[in-house]
Amino acid sequence: MYAMECVVCGESSGSSEDFADGQSWVFRHCGRNPSHHTFREIITRPWRTWRHA
């Protein structure tokens, strides 16, 4: 899952399996807020483990 977060105000995009969704959010956000030009990419990768007996 991918999400983007504005470092200036803390607002973030929703999580999505498609990176392009977060990227589009960044372009819209910085278009509305010209001084917000620093973003953080948040990647969540699920992991599953199990024990062998």
VMD Tcl script that draws the C-alpha trace (Angstrom):
set ca {
  {0.00 0.00 0.00}
  {1.17 3.51 -0.80}
  {0.28 6.86 0.72}
  {1.77 10.34 0.55}
  {1.97 12.84 3.41}
  {2.63 16.58 3.28}
  {5.53 17.37 5.61}
  {4.37 21.00 5.93}
  {0.79 20.46 7.18}
  {0.56 16.71 7.90}
  {-2.35 16.12 5.53}
  {-2.14 12.81 3.70}
  {-3.62 10.95 0.79}
  {-5.59 7.80 1.35}
  {-3.79 4.47 1.12}
  {-3.89 2.78 -2.25}
  {-2.35 -0.20 -4.00}
  {-1.50 2.12 -6.91}
  {1.35 4.60 -6.37}
  {-0.14 6.89 -9.03}
  {-3.10 7.69 -6.73}
  {-0.79 9.20 -4.09}
  {1.24 10.97 -6.75}
  {-1.91 12.59 -8.16}
  {-2.86 13.70 -4.66}
  {0.55 15.38 -4.26}
  {0.08 17.34 -7.49}
  {-3.39 18.51 -6.43}
  {-2.23 19.37 -2.89}
  {0.77 21.43 -3.97}
  {-1.38 23.10 -6.64}
  {-3.74 24.32 -3.90}
  {-0.87 25.06 -1.47}
  {2.13 26.42 -3.43}
  {4.36 26.62 -0.34}
  {3.84 22.91 0.40}
  {6.58 21.28 -1.62}
  {7.94 18.59 0.70}
  {6.22 15.20 0.95}
  {6.83 11.83 2.57}
  {6.06 8.53 0.87}
  {4.60 5.91 3.21}
  {4.87 2.30 2.06}
  {3.19 -0.53 3.96}
  {4.17 -4.07 3.08}
  {2.37 -6.87 4.89}
  {4.52 -9.68 6.23}
  {3.40 -13.03 7.52}
  {5.52 -15.50 9.44}
  {4.94 -18.98 10.78}
  {6.83 -21.46 12.87}
  {7.89 -24.83 11.67}
  {7.27 -27.52 14.25}
}
mol new
graphics top color blue
foreach p $ca { graphics top sphere $p radius 0.5 }
foreach p [lrange $ca 0 end-1] q [lrange $ca 1 end] { graphics top cylinder $p $q radius 0.2 }
display resetview
